């Protein structure tokens, strides 16, 4: 058995409160009863009154002790909940900005949105319900989604069904300017959640299709992705990046092509700075193969 609070016995002073109250009551003395016939007052049942006081005070002390133990929060280890020596704690950081709603990923002759394809494959990666994924039963998996604003949906957990449900409920943010991309803050939040885990190995898997472009007037204090990468490097947590979306050279619009080039280079540098891997997934098949490769390597 362990105690969550490091020094629980410092609260034992609470148990002295009923004792102090009892001593104080005894010092005050018992009130006298004016009656001409004292023999009727000195009853053989008077001892019951004193025992009632003793039992009552003992119960108060017991309550105080139980309160102390409850505040100390005792814990009994559960052998079934032990962390495997090979367990990996990783955060899934997923872009749900407006560009994720673009329909440019072919599936069975039709075009689906980037988010629909990514959502389906990521769900299989987590629970292992489709080839080539077999599931990550021993892993602690957390989930962060982001557009301009970041949502820390789950810390690293073995409840993979909950992660799957949260992925199914997520959707791209369509209303500008909240639909922009804030990679930096999302990584900072993921790193904060990973710091709490005791797993021997920790990683971050970043899924994004764009450049960090959060407007300063919407979120002035947004962190740059490279700031998050420096923190990850200090914590020795690799950032693995998967860029989805068409390759820059396939875009005819010069502005979109420039943004795609910047986004791809940012993702590569984030991985390089932290010792992670940078992968590209310009279509449905490559996204499936890319995440299968990551699943095999991690």
C-alpha positions as CSV (number, residue, x, y, z in Angstrom):
1,X,0.0,0.0,0.0
2,X,1.2,3.5,-0.8
3,X,0.0,7.0,0.0
4,X,-0.6,9.6,-2.6
5,X,0.2,12.4,-0.1
6,X,3.8,12.1,0.9
7,X,3.4,12.9,4.6
8,X,-0.1,11.8,5.7
9,X,0.7,11.6,9.4
10,X,1.0,15.4,9.7
11,X,-2.8,15.4,9.6
12,X,-2.9,13.2,12.7
13,X,-3.3,16.4,14.7
14,X,-7.0,16.4,13.6
15,X,-7.5,13.4,15.9
16,X,-6.6,15.5,18.9
17,X,-9.5,17.9,18.4
18,X,-12.1,15.6,20.1
19,X,-9.7,14.9,22.9
20,X,-9.2,18.6,23.5
21,X,-12.9,19.1,23.5
22,X,-13.4,16.4,26.1
23,X,-10.7,17.8,28.4
24,X,-12.3,21.2,28.1
25,X,-15.7,19.9,29.0
26,X,-14.3,18.1,32.0
27,X,-12.6,21.2,33.3
28,X,-15.8,23.2,33.1
29,X,-17.4,20.7,35.6
30,X,-20.8,19.2,35.6
31,X,-23.8,21.4,36.4
32,X,-25.5,20.9,39.8
33,X,-29.1,19.9,40.0
34,X,-31.0,21.6,42.9
35,X,-33.3,19.1,44.5
36,X,-34.3,18.5,48.1
37,X,-34.2,14.8,47.9
38,X,-30.7,13.9,46.7
39,X,-31.3,10.1,47.0
40,X,-33.6,10.3,44.0
41,X,-30.8,11.9,41.9
42,X,-27.9,9.6,42.8
43,X,-29.3,6.8,40.7
44,X,-27.5,3.5,40.1
45,X,-27.8,4.3,36.4
46,X,-25.5,7.3,36.6
47,X,-22.5,5.2,35.4
48,X,-24.3,4.9,32.1
49,X,-24.0,8.6,31.6
50,X,-20.2,8.5,31.9
51,X,-19.9,5.6,29.6
52,X,-22.0,7.4,27.0
53,X,-19.5,10.3,27.1
54,X,-16.5,7.9,26.7
55,X,-18.1,6.0,23.8
56,X,-19.2,9.2,22.1
57,X,-15.7,10.7,22.4
58,X,-14.1,7.5,21.2
59,X,-16.3,7.5,18.1
60,X,-15.3,11.1,17.4
61,X,-11.7,10.1,17.6
62,X,-12.3,7.2,15.2
63,X,-14.1,9.5,12.8
64,X,-11.1,11.9,12.8
65,X,-8.6,9.0,12.2
66,X,-10.7,7.7,9.3
67,X,-10.8,11.3,7.9
68,X,-7.0,11.5,8.2
69,X,-6.6,8.2,6.3
70,X,-9.0,9.2,3.6
71,X,-7.2,12.6,3.0
72,X,-3.9,10.6,2.8
73,X,-5.5,8.6,-0.1
74,X,-4.1,5.1,0.3
75,X,-3.5,3.1,-2.8
76,X,-3.2,-0.6,-3.3
77,X,-1.3,-1.6,-6.5
78,X,-3.3,-3.5,-9.1
79,X,-1.2,-6.2,-10.8
80,X,-3.4,-6.0,-13.9
81,X,-2.7,-2.3,-14.3
82,X,1.1,-2.5,-14.3
83,X,2.9,-0.7,-17.0
84,X,4.8,-3.0,-19.3
85,X,8.6,-2.5,-19.5
86,X,8.2,-2.1,-23.2
87,X,5.1,0.2,-23.0
88,X,5.1,3.4,-25.1
89,X,3.3,6.5,-24.0
90,X,2.4,8.7,-27.0
91,X,0.2,11.6,-27.8
92,X,-1.7,11.7,-31.0
93,X,-1.8,15.4,-32.0
94,X,-4.3,15.9,-34.9
95,X,-5.0,18.9,-37.1
96,X,-8.7,19.7,-37.4
97,X,-8.2,23.1,-39.1
98,X,-10.4,24.2,-42.0
99,X,-8.1,22.8,-44.7
100,X,-8.7,19.3,-43.3
101,X,-12.2,19.5,-44.9
102,X,-10.7,19.7,-48.4
103,X,-12.0,16.8,-50.6
104,X,-8.8,15.7,-52.4
105,X,-8.2,12.1,-51.1
106,X,-9.5,9.4,-53.5
107,X,-11.3,6.4,-52.0
108,X,-12.9,3.8,-54.2
109,X,-13.4,6.2,-57.1
110,X,-14.7,9.1,-55.0
111,X,-13.1,12.0,-53.2
112,X,-13.2,12.2,-49.4
113,X,-12.0,14.9,-47.1
114,X,-8.5,14.7,-45.6
115,X,-10.1,14.4,-42.2
116,X,-12.4,11.5,-43.1
117,X,-9.5,9.5,-44.4
118,X,-7.2,10.4,-41.5
119,X,-9.9,9.8,-39.0
120,X,-10.6,6.3,-40.3
121,X,-7.0,5.2,-40.5
122,X,-6.0,6.7,-37.1
123,X,-8.9,4.8,-35.5
124,X,-7.6,1.6,-36.9
125,X,-4.1,2.5,-35.7
126,X,-5.4,2.9,-32.2
127,X,-7.6,-0.1,-31.9
128,X,-6.2,-2.5,-34.5
129,X,-9.5,-3.3,-36.2
130,X,-8.1,-3.3,-39.8
131,X,-5.0,-4.6,-41.6
132,X,-2.1,-3.8,-41.4
133,X,-2.7,-2.6,-37.9
134,X,-2.8,-5.0,-35.0
135,X,-3.6,-2.5,-32.2
136,X,-1.4,-1.0,-29.4
137,X,-2.7,-2.8,-26.4
138,X,0.2,-2.0,-24.1
139,X,0.5,1.6,-25.1
140,X,-0.7,4.7,-23.2
141,X,-2.4,6.8,-25.9
142,X,-3.5,10.4,-25.5
143,X,-5.3,12.7,-27.9
144,X,-5.0,16.4,-28.7
145,X,-6.9,18.1,-31.5
146,X,-6.3,21.7,-32.7
147,X,-7.2,24.4,-35.1
148,X,-6.5,27.9,-33.7
149,X,-7.6,26.6,-30.3
150,X,-6.2,23.4,-28.7
151,X,-8.4,20.7,-27.1
152,X,-6.6,18.3,-24.8
153,X,-9.2,15.6,-25.1
154,X,-7.4,12.8,-23.3
155,X,-4.1,12.2,-21.4
156,X,-2.2,9.0,-22.1
157,X,-4.5,6.2,-21.2
158,X,-5.1,2.5,-21.9
159,X,-8.8,3.1,-22.6
160,X,-8.3,3.0,-26.3
161,X,-12.1,2.7,-26.9
162,X,-12.4,6.2,-25.4
163,X,-9.7,7.5,-27.8
164,X,-11.6,5.9,-30.7
165,X,-14.8,7.6,-29.6
166,X,-13.2,11.0,-29.3
167,X,-11.7,10.6,-32.8
168,X,-15.1,9.8,-34.2
169,X,-16.6,12.8,-32.6
170,X,-14.0,15.3,-33.8
171,X,-14.6,17.4,-36.9
172,X,-12.8,20.1,-38.8
173,X,-13.4,23.7,-37.7
174,X,-15.0,25.5,-40.7
175,X,-15.5,29.1,-39.4
176,X,-12.5,31.5,-40.0
177,X,-10.4,32.8,-38.3
178,X,-10.8,29.9,-35.8
179,X,-10.1,27.5,-38.6
180,X,-6.4,28.4,-38.9
181,X,-3.6,26.1,-37.7
182,X,-1.9,26.4,-34.3
183,X,0.7,23.6,-34.3
184,X,2.9,25.2,-31.6
185,X,0.4,25.4,-28.8
186,X,-0.9,21.9,-29.6
187,X,2.6,20.4,-29.2
188,X,3.1,22.3,-25.9
189,X,-0.1,20.8,-24.5
190,X,0.9,17.3,-25.6
191,X,4.3,17.6,-24.0
192,X,2.7,18.8,-20.7
193,X,0.4,15.7,-20.7
194,X,3.3,13.3,-21.5
195,X,5.4,14.7,-18.7
196,X,3.0,13.1,-16.2
197,X,3.4,9.6,-17.4
198,X,5.8,7.0,-16.0
199,X,6.2,5.0,-19.2
200,X,9.8,4.2,-20.2
201,X,9.4,5.5,-23.7
202,X,7.4,8.6,-24.9
203,X,6.7,10.1,-28.3
204,X,4.4,12.5,-30.1
205,X,2.7,11.7,-33.4
206,X,1.7,15.0,-35.2
207,X,-0.8,14.7,-38.1
208,X,-1.2,18.0,-40.0
209,X,-1.6,19.2,-43.5
210,X,-0.6,22.8,-43.2
211,X,1.6,25.6,-42.0
212,X,1.5,27.1,-38.6
213,X,-0.6,30.2,-39.4
214,X,-2.5,31.2,-36.4
215,X,-3.4,34.9,-36.6
216,X,-1.7,37.1,-34.0
217,X,-4.8,39.2,-33.5
218,X,-6.8,36.0,-32.6
219,X,-4.3,34.4,-30.3
220,X,-1.4,36.8,-29.6
221,X,0.5,34.4,-27.2
222,X,0.5,31.4,-29.6
223,X,3.8,29.5,-29.4
224,X,5.8,28.8,-32.5
225,X,6.3,25.1,-33.4
226,X,10.1,25.4,-33.1
227,X,9.7,26.6,-29.4
228,X,7.8,23.4,-28.8
229,X,10.4,21.4,-30.6
230,X,13.2,22.9,-28.4
231,X,11.2,21.8,-25.3
232,X,10.6,18.3,-26.7
233,X,14.3,18.0,-27.4
234,X,15.1,19.0,-23.7
235,X,12.6,16.4,-22.5
236,X,14.0,13.8,-24.9
237,X,10.6,13.3,-26.5
238,X,10.8,12.7,-30.3
239,X,8.2,14.4,-32.5
240,X,7.1,12.2,-35.4
241,X,5.4,14.1,-38.1
242,X,3.0,13.0,-40.9
243,X,2.1,15.7,-43.5
244,X,-1.1,15.0,-45.4
245,X,-2.4,16.8,-48.4
246,X,-1.1,17.0,-52.0
247,X,2.6,17.7,-52.7
248,X,3.4,21.4,-53.2
249,X,4.5,20.8,-56.8
250,X,1.1,19.5,-57.7
251,X,-0.6,22.8,-56.8
252,X,-1.2,25.3,-59.5
253,X,-1.9,28.3,-57.2
254,X,1.4,29.9,-56.3
255,X,0.2,31.0,-52.8
256,X,-1.1,27.5,-52.0
257,X,2.1,26.0,-53.3
258,X,4.2,28.3,-51.2
259,X,2.2,27.5,-48.1
260,X,2.5,23.8,-48.7
261,X,6.3,24.1,-49.1
262,X,6.6,26.0,-45.9
263,X,4.4,23.5,-44.1
264,X,6.3,20.5,-45.4
265,X,9.6,22.0,-44.4
266,X,8.3,22.9,-40.9
267,X,7.2,19.3,-40.4
268,X,10.6,18.0,-41.5
269,X,12.5,20.4,-39.2
270,X,10.4,19.5,-36.2
271,X,11.2,15.9,-36.6
272,X,14.9,16.6,-37.3
273,X,15.3,18.8,-34.2
274,X,13.9,16.1,-31.8
275,X,15.2,12.9,-33.4
276,X,11.8,11.9,-34.8
277,X,10.8,10.8,-38.3
278,X,9.1,13.0,-40.9
279,X,6.7,11.3,-43.3
280,X,4.6,12.5,-46.3
281,X,1.2,11.1,-47.1
282,X,-0.2,12.9,-50.3
283,X,-3.0,10.4,-50.9
284,X,-5.0,7.7,-49.2
285,X,-2.7,4.8,-50.0
286,X,0.4,6.6,-48.9
287,X,-1.3,7.7,-45.6
288,X,-2.2,4.1,-44.8
289,X,1.4,2.9,-45.6
290,X,3.0,5.8,-43.7
291,X,1.1,5.1,-40.5
292,X,1.7,1.4,-40.9
293,X,5.4,2.1,-41.1
294,X,5.2,4.3,-38.1
295,X,3.3,1.6,-36.3
296,X,6.0,-0.9,-37.1
297,X,8.9,1.4,-36.1
298,X,7.6,2.8,-32.9
